Amino acid sequence: MPSQAQKSKSNSAIAVEELRNLIFSGALPAGSDHLESELAARLGMSRTPVREAALLLEGQGLLQVRARKGVRILPISIEDMIEIYDVLTELESMSAAKAAEKRYAAEDLSTLEITISDMEAALAAGDREAWAAADDAFHTELARLGGNSRVVTIAALMGDQVRRAKAVTLYMRPLPTQSNKDHRSVVEAIRAGDAKTAHDVHYAHRTAAKEVLINLLRQNRMHML
């Protein structure tokens, strides 16, 4: 039988996932306040794993834990997103260059290739949620292929805020066909061992993506309040 600690850890992980989904879907809207007891009842679990999950999500910038007042769901900060995209642009572009320098075999790049195929299939089917999931997987795998564990950690810490902003703007933006083309070009440069092209194409891609996202957030501030 699992120990009490193991059960608590499992429940905390479930609470993190459930709370994240509620925040991303807007069921827990930005600016709203919630007591731990309310959230625990909503998730059908005790307050302890909910508290542990809230502390983790606070560190990821999704909510604020307030003593004796429960939690407040934080709005999407345009300033935060600008800073996050600036950091990710630099780190992921470096990862793309490093991956090219490593001269990976074809099988080593298969996961990256699959994410692009998944993105293309999702767009063909008009499934934006599937596209966003595959896009997240692409960026995660690109960071891993760069071979710097600290880049992977930093990118993961910022990932939730990026996913939340993308979820808010997913149906406001044009179909991201150019994004898929950019991803394909990055992989081709990595496969060819062309570090400069891999870096420059990804840098331009991330810069353009930031401009689209920030403009949409500025035009639709109601979604962040």
Secondary structure, DSSP 8 states (H G I E B T S, - for coil): ---HHHHHHHHHHHHHHHHHHHHHHTSS-TT-EE-HHHHHHHHTS-HHHHHHHHHHHHHTTSEEEETTTEEEE----HHHHHHHHHHHHHHHHHHHHHHHHTT--GGGGHHHHHHHHHHHHHHHTT-HHHHHHHHHHHHHHHHHHTT-HHHHHHHHHHHHHHHHHHHHHTTTS---HHHHHHHHHHHHHHHTT-HHHHHHHHHHHHHHHHHHHHHHHHHTGGGG-
